[in-house]
Amino acid sequence: MPLRRFDAPRWRRELGLARRLNLGGTDEQRESVAAIVRAVALRGDAALVEYSSRFDGWAPPPGESWAVSQAEMQLAAERLPADQLAALEFAAQRIRAFHAAQTYADVEGPDGLQLLTRPVRRAGLYAPGGRAAYPSTVLMAGIPARVAGVQHVALATPPNADGRVPDAILAAAVLAGVDSVYRLGGAQAIAALAYGSETVQAVDVIAGPGNIYVALAKREVFGTVGVDGVAGPTEILVIADGQADATLVAADLASQLEHDPLAWAVLLTDSAALADAVEEAFSELQVSLERADVVAAGRSAIVLTTSLEESVELANEFAPEHLQILAADPEPLLARVENAGAVFVGSLSPVSLGDYVIGTNHTLPTAGSARHSSPLGVYTFLKRTSVARLNEAQFRTLEGPARTLARLEGLTAHAHAIALRTEEE
């Protein structure tokens, strides 16, 4: 399937319609997830057995836990081929170094005011499973939680039909410092982490990507727990000038399309010649890819703009998960970027490297949420508490205006509580 071609006005019209129609699952999916979450909250392990047997084809026999033992986690790391373990260790080191730089100190304000930053006690992570294992996701979520100082880190991930978790997932859990691994997938896993059960302990924050049922479940439990975000299909926007290598652009677009038939891959360029070359290179590349059917099903496009500045403007409107800039002079374009989960500058910084080993987090805001959200990071597992400590002089300065405002709002008990301290009741 060739890349669809747009000019900027048509792209804006069709993008706006596509985003308005993105309602976050069908009515049936939302109702199904709500029922699963409610059942797990009310019936605990009995509901987990029911749904895990139905959707994952496995539930623990009586007397066996959902959790993988620490001994089995260590054995899995030892069984993993040496080159794979070394690659995970290398990625872990890069991810840890970047996230360790995300430091957050307490804030001292005026007049005895403070803002304290503290980690949550328990974090729940989710790593997708089923057709593929994603150990990189375990590292990307587990390491920031540990750097933040979370006391207990739990991971939920779908088991194979025999109840086993892939060795790569368990090895990554060891490297990330995960305390508990639960053989649970889907909406029921998110509900178990949020509400707990007889054998699963509830957490304070849930982080990590998953399919539409996981995303809807995170939306359903938000408020009971914190969540890092509600992830949609992956996205890549490439801004490129006429000097960009069309073969590299086509490869980068295809690399994200192979994730999901609903993925977005868009080239924004002011060069008609590059647009033609990328379209040809993309068509040639598709037929040779192992996941050619998934790539062909994705939402892919070329948008021809009047300038690279207009390309950045369109990118800010789209607010992509991944933004790649391939231009002879990228820095002025980068300075204009306002909305993107992560930006990759230059031909030697492909998104594919960022998915694994660059060190920046690959769990990113999607579906336009980069307008208001951030990548998963240490701050995902931190919360803030304000503190006020006033002396008599400070109290005297504040009490009069406070009593006036309390009476203005009709909250006379507030005014009374203040007045008692002034001996002017």
Backbone torsions as a table, in degrees:
resi	resn	phi	psi	omega
1	MET	NA	124.7	179.3
2	PRO	-72.5	158.5	174.9
3	LEU	-67.6	135.4	177.3
4	ARG	-73.0	146.6	-177.4
5	ARG	-109.3	137.8	179.9
6	PHE	-137.8	154.4	159.7
7	ASP	-98.0	171.8	-173.1
8	ALA	-61.6	-45.8	-179.4
9	PRO	-61.3	-42.6	-179.9
10	ARG	-66.7	-38.9	178.5
11	TRP	-60.7	-43.3	179.5
12	ARG	-60.6	-42.8	-179.0
13	ARG	-64.0	-48.0	-175.1
14	GLU	-74.3	-34.6	176.6
15	LEU	-63.9	-44.9	179.9
16	GLY	-58.2	-41.9	178.9
17	LEU	-65.4	-43.6	-178.9
18	ALA	-62.1	-41.0	-179.1
19	ARG	-71.0	-35.5	178.4
20	ARG	-67.2	-30.5	-179.2
21	LEU	-82.8	-8.1	-179.9
22	ASN	-83.5	87.8	-173.1
23	LEU	-94.7	1.3	178.5
24	GLY	83.0	58.7	177.8
25	GLY	91.2	166.6	179.0
26	THR	-85.3	166.9	176.5
27	ASP	-57.9	-41.4	-179.0
28	GLU	-63.2	-42.3	179.6
29	GLN	-65.2	-43.4	-179.8
30	ARG	-64.0	-41.3	179.3
31	GLU	-66.7	-39.6	179.4
32	SER	-63.4	-45.0	-179.6
33	VAL	-65.0	-43.1	178.9
34	ALA	-59.7	-39.2	179.4
35	ALA	-67.4	-40.6	178.9
36	ILE	-64.2	-47.1	-178.7
37	VAL	-61.2	-44.4	-180.0
38	ARG	-63.3	-42.0	-178.8
39	ALA	-64.6	-42.5	179.5
40	VAL	-66.0	-40.3	179.2
41	ALA	-62.1	-36.0	-175.6
42	LEU	-89.6	-35.5	-170.6
43	ARG	-114.7	-3.3	173.6
44	GLY	57.5	-129.1	-173.2
45	ASP	-60.2	-33.4	179.9
46	ALA	-60.6	-41.1	177.6
47	ALA	-70.7	-36.9	178.0
48	LEU	-62.0	-41.9	177.8
49	VAL	-61.6	-44.8	-179.2
50	GLU	-60.1	-51.3	-174.3
51	TYR	-75.8	-35.8	178.5
52	SER	-67.1	-38.6	176.6
53	SER	-62.9	-40.0	-177.1
54	ARG	-73.1	-45.0	-170.9
55	PHE	-95.8	-33.5	-178.5
56	ASP	-103.9	-10.4	179.1
57	GLY	74.1	17.2	-179.0
58	TRP	-156.2	143.8	168.8
59	ALA	-147.2	150.6	-177.0
60	PRO	-65.5	138.4	174.3
61	PRO	-63.8	160.8	-179.9
62	PRO	-51.7	132.0	179.3
63	GLY	90.4	-10.3	178.9
64	GLU	-101.9	145.2	-174.5
65	SER	-88.8	158.3	169.2
66	TRP	-68.4	-23.7	-172.3
67	ALA	-81.8	146.0	171.3
68	VAL	-86.1	135.9	-178.6
69	SER	-70.3	154.3	176.2
70	GLN	-59.9	-36.2	179.4
71	ALA	-63.5	-41.3	178.9
72	GLU	-67.8	-35.1	177.2
73	MET	-62.6	-44.2	179.6
74	GLN	-66.0	-40.6	178.2
75	LEU	-63.0	-38.3	178.8
76	ALA	-61.8	-42.0	177.9
77	ALA	-63.2	-36.7	179.3
78	GLU	-72.5	-29.8	179.6
79	ARG	-77.0	-23.0	-174.8
80	LEU	-63.9	136.0	177.1
81	PRO	-52.3	144.0	-171.9
82	ALA	-58.0	-39.5	-178.1
83	ASP	-68.0	-35.4	178.7
84	GLN	-70.2	-42.1	177.8
85	LEU	-63.5	-40.5	179.3
86	ALA	-63.8	-39.1	178.7
87	ALA	-65.9	-40.7	177.0
88	LEU	-64.8	-40.8	178.7
89	GLU	-64.1	-40.5	178.7
90	PHE	-62.8	-46.8	178.9
91	ALA	-62.1	-42.6	-179.4
92	ALA	-60.0	-41.1	-179.4
93	GLN	-63.3	-42.9	-179.8
94	ARG	-66.4	-44.5	-179.1
95	ILE	-64.3	-42.8	-178.9
96	ARG	-64.7	-41.5	-178.7
97	ALA	-63.1	-42.4	-179.8
98	PHE	-67.7	-43.7	-176.1
99	HIS	-75.9	-25.5	176.0
100	ALA	-65.4	-21.5	178.2
101	ALA	-77.9	-10.0	179.8
102	GLN	-85.3	81.1	-176.0
103	THR	-98.4	142.9	-177.3
104	TYR	-135.6	110.2	-178.1
105	ALA	-95.8	158.1	172.0
106	ASP	-62.9	149.2	-177.2
107	VAL	-107.6	130.1	176.0
108	GLU	-100.0	117.5	178.1
109	GLY	-100.3	-173.8	178.7
110	PRO	-77.5	160.7	170.1
111	ASP	55.3	45.2	174.8
112	GLY	74.7	20.2	-178.9
113	LEU	-98.7	142.5	178.0
114	GLN	-138.6	158.7	169.1
115	LEU	-127.5	111.5	-178.0
116	LEU	-92.3	141.2	177.5
117	THR	-114.6	124.2	-177.6
118	ARG	-136.4	146.9	175.4
119	PRO	-74.9	154.4	169.2
120	VAL	-67.9	159.3	-179.2
121	ARG	-76.3	-42.5	-173.6
122	ARG	-131.5	131.2	177.4
123	ALA	-118.6	139.6	174.9
124	GLY	-112.0	129.2	179.9
125	LEU	-111.0	151.3	174.8
126	TYR	-126.6	132.0	174.9
127	ALA	-123.5	125.0	-179.9
128	PRO	-61.4	157.5	177.4
129	GLY	-147.3	-151.7	-179.4
130	GLY	92.3	-109.2	-176.7
131	ARG	-70.5	-24.1	-178.6
132	ALA	-147.4	156.5	176.4
133	ALA	-107.2	144.1	-176.5
134	TYR	-126.4	74.4	178.9
135	PRO	-63.2	-27.2	179.0
136	SER	-62.2	-33.9	178.6
137	THR	-66.0	-35.7	177.1
138	VAL	-62.0	-44.1	178.4
139	LEU	-64.5	-43.2	-175.7
140	MET	-66.0	-27.2	179.6
141	ALA	-97.3	-41.3	-175.0
142	GLY	-70.6	-40.5	-177.0
143	ILE	-65.2	-46.8	176.4
144	PRO	-59.9	-35.2	178.3
145	ALA	-63.2	-43.2	178.8
146	ARG	-66.6	-43.0	178.4
147	VAL	-60.6	-35.6	179.8
148	ALA	-67.8	-21.9	-179.3
149	GLY	97.8	19.7	178.0
150	VAL	-60.9	135.7	-176.5
151	GLN	-71.8	-41.1	-177.5
152	HIS	-136.2	126.7	-179.3
153	VAL	-115.7	121.0	179.9
154	ALA	-113.8	144.8	179.0
155	LEU	-122.6	131.5	170.9
156	ALA	-111.2	134.9	179.3
157	THR	-153.6	142.7	-176.8
158	PRO	-66.5	139.1	176.9
159	PRO	-85.8	164.8	168.0
160	ASN	-70.3	174.6	-177.9
161	ALA	-61.4	-22.1	178.5
162	ASP	-92.9	6.1	178.8
163	GLY	86.5	1.9	-179.1
164	ARG	-89.0	149.3	172.4
165	VAL	-102.7	135.1	-178.6
166	PRO	-52.5	141.9	-178.8
167	ASP	-56.1	-36.8	-178.1
168	ALA	-63.1	-37.9	177.7
169	ILE	-65.3	-45.2	-178.7
170	LEU	-67.5	-38.5	177.7
171	ALA	-63.8	-41.8	177.7
172	ALA	-64.3	-36.3	177.7
173	ALA	-62.9	-40.1	176.6
174	VAL	-62.3	-46.9	-178.0
175	LEU	-65.3	-33.2	-178.4
176	ALA	-82.4	-10.8	-179.5
177	GLY	82.9	27.7	178.5
178	VAL	-70.7	137.6	-178.4
179	ASP	-87.7	-41.3	-175.7
180	SER	-133.5	136.8	174.5
181	VAL	-119.3	119.2	178.9
182	TYR	-103.0	133.7	178.8
183	ARG	-84.0	72.3	-175.8
184	LEU	-139.0	137.9	178.7
185	GLY	-129.6	171.6	171.8
186	GLY	68.8	-162.7	-177.5
187	ALA	-60.7	-33.3	-178.8
188	GLN	-66.3	-31.2	177.2
189	ALA	-67.4	-43.7	179.9
190	ILE	-63.8	-41.7	178.6
191	ALA	-63.7	-40.5	179.3
192	ALA	-63.3	-42.2	178.5
193	LEU	-65.7	-35.7	-176.9
194	ALA	-75.7	-43.6	-172.1
195	TYR	-107.0	-16.5	-176.2
196	GLY	75.8	170.3	176.0
197	SER	-150.8	-170.6	178.5
198	GLU	-61.0	-28.1	-175.1
199	THR	-123.8	-3.1	177.8
200	VAL	-117.9	125.7	-178.4
201	GLN	-87.8	134.5	-179.2
202	ALA	-65.2	151.9	-179.2
203	VAL	-116.4	177.9	-179.4
204	ASP	-102.2	-31.7	-179.1
205	VAL	-138.0	140.9	175.3
206	ILE	-118.0	133.0	-178.8
207	ALA	-138.6	150.5	176.3
208	GLY	123.0	149.9	-175.6
209	PRO	-85.3	168.1	175.5
210	GLY	-170.8	-172.0	-178.2
211	ASN	-78.1	-172.4	-174.8
212	ILE	-61.2	-34.3	-179.4
213	TYR	-69.9	-37.4	175.0
214	VAL	-66.3	-43.8	179.8
215	ALA	-61.5	-44.8	179.7
216	LEU	-66.7	-35.4	177.8
217	ALA	-66.1	-39.2	177.5
218	LYS	-63.0	-39.4	176.3
219	ARG	-64.2	-37.8	-177.3
220	GLU	-67.0	-37.8	-175.2
221	VAL	-93.7	-5.2	-179.4
222	PHE	-60.1	132.2	-174.7
223	GLY	110.1	-46.1	169.3
224	THR	-68.6	-40.7	172.7
225	VAL	-130.8	164.1	169.5
226	GLY	-82.1	153.0	174.7
227	VAL	-132.0	152.8	-179.8
228	ASP	-73.8	-24.8	-178.4
229	GLY	159.5	173.6	177.4
230	VAL	-114.8	103.3	-170.5
231	ALA	-81.0	139.8	170.8
232	GLY	-109.5	-168.7	178.8
233	PRO	-59.7	152.0	-177.7
234	THR	-67.1	158.0	-176.3
235	GLU	-143.2	142.0	168.6
236	ILE	-137.2	131.3	169.1
237	LEU	-115.5	132.4	177.4
238	VAL	-114.9	123.1	171.0
239	ILE	-99.7	121.5	-175.0
240	ALA	-139.6	143.7	174.1
241	ASP	-95.7	-177.3	-175.4
242	GLY	-67.8	-12.5	179.9
243	GLN	-91.5	-3.8	-178.2
244	ALA	-68.1	151.9	178.5
245	ASP	-80.8	114.7	-175.8
246	ALA	-62.1	-33.9	-179.8
247	THR	-65.2	-41.9	178.1
248	LEU	-66.7	-41.3	178.9
249	VAL	-60.3	-46.5	180.0
250	ALA	-61.5	-41.4	-179.4
251	ALA	-65.5	-40.1	-179.7
252	ASP	-67.9	-38.4	176.4
253	LEU	-62.5	-46.2	-178.1
254	ALA	-66.2	-30.9	-176.2
255	SER	-62.2	-34.1	178.8
256	GLN	-88.0	-29.8	177.9
257	LEU	-63.6	-28.6	-176.8
258	GLU	-70.6	-9.3	177.6
259	HIS	-68.7	-41.2	-163.0
260	ASP	-161.0	137.4	175.9
261	PRO	-62.0	-16.5	179.1
262	LEU	-98.1	5.1	-177.9
263	ALA	-65.9	155.2	175.0
264	TRP	-107.4	138.9	171.9
265	ALA	-144.2	116.6	-170.8
266	VAL	-134.5	133.5	170.8
267	LEU	-102.2	127.4	173.3
268	LEU	-111.8	117.3	-176.6
269	THR	-148.3	151.5	175.2
270	ASP	-98.4	8.2	-176.4
271	SER	-111.1	112.5	177.3
272	ALA	-65.2	-33.8	179.8
273	ALA	-65.4	-42.7	177.8
274	LEU	-65.3	-40.7	179.2
275	ALA	-57.5	-44.5	178.9
276	ASP	-63.4	-43.9	-177.1
277	ALA	-66.5	-39.0	179.5
278	VAL	-68.3	-40.6	178.6
279	GLU	-59.7	-43.1	179.3
280	GLU	-67.4	-44.8	-179.0
281	ALA	-64.7	-37.6	-179.6
282	PHE	-66.2	-42.9	179.2
283	SER	-62.0	-41.4	179.4
284	GLU	-67.8	-38.3	-177.6
285	LEU	-69.0	-39.9	-174.3
286	GLN	-52.8	-43.6	-172.4
287	VAL	-68.0	-18.7	-176.8
288	SER	-97.9	-3.1	-175.3
289	LEU	-85.3	143.2	178.6
290	GLU	-62.8	-35.0	-179.1
291	ARG	-106.3	43.4	-176.1
292	ALA	-60.2	-35.5	-179.0
293	ASP	-67.0	-37.2	178.6
294	VAL	-69.8	-42.6	179.2
295	VAL	-61.3	-42.8	-177.8
296	ALA	-67.0	-27.5	-177.6
297	ALA	-80.0	-14.7	-173.9
298	GLY	-70.6	167.9	179.6
299	ARG	-91.7	94.5	-174.2
300	SER	-117.8	147.4	-175.0
301	ALA	-160.6	157.6	167.6
302	ILE	-118.4	128.2	178.1
303	VAL	-114.2	118.1	179.2
304	LEU	-90.6	118.4	-176.5
305	THR	-108.4	168.7	179.9
306	THR	-81.6	-18.0	-179.3
307	SER	-163.1	163.4	175.1
308	LEU	-67.6	-28.6	176.4
309	GLU	-64.1	-39.7	176.0
310	GLU	-67.1	-33.4	176.7
311	SER	-60.5	-43.8	178.3
312	VAL	-65.0	-39.1	178.4
313	GLU	-60.3	-44.4	177.5
314	LEU	-64.3	-39.1	178.1
315	ALA	-62.7	-41.5	178.1
316	ASN	-63.5	-35.3	177.4
317	GLU	-68.1	-40.0	-179.8
318	PHE	-73.3	-34.2	-177.9
319	ALA	54.2	67.3	-171.7
320	PRO	-75.9	158.9	171.7
321	GLU	-63.3	-53.1	178.5
322	HIS	-118.2	131.9	173.6
323	LEU	-123.1	124.1	178.5
324	GLN	-113.4	133.4	-179.4
325	ILE	-115.0	116.2	178.7
326	LEU	-120.6	91.2	-176.0
327	ALA	-147.5	155.4	-179.2
328	ALA	-63.1	-34.2	179.2
329	ASP	-128.7	83.4	-172.0
330	PRO	-79.5	-23.6	-170.5
331	GLU	-62.2	-43.3	176.4
332	PRO	-61.4	-31.4	177.7
333	LEU	-70.7	-43.2	178.4
334	LEU	-59.0	-39.1	-178.9
335	ALA	-63.1	-23.4	-179.5
336	ARG	-88.6	-10.5	-176.5
337	VAL	-72.0	127.0	178.3
338	GLU	-113.4	-36.5	-171.7
339	ASN	-128.1	104.4	174.5
340	ALA	-164.8	143.4	177.0
341	GLY	-68.0	-45.2	178.2
342	ALA	-150.9	144.0	-179.9
343	VAL	-116.9	135.3	179.9
344	PHE	-120.9	117.3	-170.3
345	VAL	-107.3	121.6	174.5
346	GLY	93.6	160.1	-174.8
347	SER	-70.1	-17.4	-179.9
348	LEU	-94.6	8.5	178.8
349	SER	-123.0	60.1	-177.5
350	PRO	-70.6	154.1	178.3
351	VAL	-58.4	-34.9	-178.6
352	SER	-59.2	-35.7	174.7
353	LEU	-67.4	-38.6	179.3
354	GLY	-64.5	-27.5	178.4
355	ASP	-65.6	-19.1	-171.9
356	TYR	-127.5	-56.4	-162.2
357	VAL	-130.4	-4.7	179.4
358	ILE	-61.3	-41.2	178.4
359	GLY	120.3	-26.2	171.8
360	THR	-68.8	158.1	-173.0
361	ASN	-79.4	141.6	179.6
362	HIS	-97.2	-1.3	173.1
363	THR	-91.3	107.1	-165.5
364	LEU	-129.6	158.0	176.1
365	PRO	-67.2	137.9	-179.2
366	THR	-124.6	178.6	173.3
367	ALA	54.8	36.2	177.9
368	GLY	84.3	-2.9	-177.0
369	SER	-73.9	-6.4	173.0
370	ALA	-65.9	-10.0	173.6
371	ARG	-67.3	-23.1	-176.3
372	HIS	-140.4	-0.8	-175.8
373	SER	-125.0	170.1	-173.2
374	SER	-127.9	166.2	173.7
375	PRO	-61.0	156.1	171.4
376	LEU	-58.4	137.5	-178.7
377	GLY	-159.7	-173.2	178.3
378	VAL	-56.7	-39.3	-178.1
379	TYR	-63.6	-20.5	177.2
380	THR	-60.3	-28.9	-174.3
381	PHE	-107.1	14.8	179.2
382	LEU	-113.7	151.9	174.3
383	LYS	-135.8	164.3	-174.0
384	ARG	-124.7	144.0	-179.7
385	THR	-129.5	127.3	177.9
386	SER	-88.7	147.6	-178.3
387	VAL	-130.8	135.2	174.1
388	ALA	-123.2	132.6	-178.6
389	ARG	-140.4	97.6	-171.7
390	LEU	-103.7	145.5	170.3
391	ASN	-95.5	179.2	-174.8
392	GLU	-62.9	-41.3	-179.4
393	ALA	-63.0	-41.7	179.3
394	GLN	-66.1	-40.7	178.0
395	PHE	-60.1	-43.8	-178.3
396	ARG	-62.7	-33.6	178.9
397	THR	-68.4	-32.4	-170.8
398	LEU	-96.7	-26.8	-166.7
399	GLU	-67.0	-36.6	-178.5
400	GLY	-63.6	-56.7	177.2
401	PRO	-58.2	-34.7	-179.8
402	ALA	-65.5	-44.1	179.0
403	ARG	-63.6	-39.3	178.4
404	THR	-61.1	-45.0	-179.4
405	LEU	-68.1	-36.8	178.3
406	ALA	-62.2	-44.2	179.1
407	ARG	-68.7	-35.3	176.8
408	LEU	-58.2	-37.0	-178.6
409	GLU	-90.3	1.5	178.3
410	GLY	77.5	15.6	-178.7
411	LEU	-101.3	75.0	-172.7
412	THR	-70.6	-24.1	176.2
413	ALA	-67.1	-32.0	174.3
414	HIS	-61.9	-48.8	-179.3
415	ALA	-61.5	-37.8	179.2
416	HIS	-63.0	-44.7	-178.6
417	ALA	-61.5	-33.2	178.8
418	ILE	-77.4	-43.8	-175.7
419	ALA	-62.6	-32.6	177.9
420	LEU	-56.5	-31.2	-178.5
421	ARG	-82.9	-7.8	-179.4
422	THR	-104.6	-9.6	-175.5
423	GLU	60.4	31.2	-179.8
424	GLU	-122.1	17.9	-175.7
425	GLU	-57.9	NA	NA
